[in-house]
Amino acid sequence: MAQLAIAWVLQNQNVASAIIGASRPEQVSSNVKAAGVRLDAGLLAKIDDAVRSLAQRDPALTTSSGTREA
């Protein structure tokens, strides 16, 4: 599941890089394998549908307050 999630994030045109975490070396090795995975359009669409209420893929629909507190 972690590799699938990472592959999905990396195939999002709006994402420049994925920040992943691992607590064991074998998790790092497993996560790196996702970099070469290409998900087909049908699977990407199914994942998008499943997470639609949690993730926004259209940058035109994202908002920012434009200010940050120091």
Secondary structure, DSSP 8 states (H G I E B T S, - for coil): -HHHHHHHHHT-TT-S------SSHHHHHHHHGGGG----HHHHHHHHHHHTTT----GGG----S----
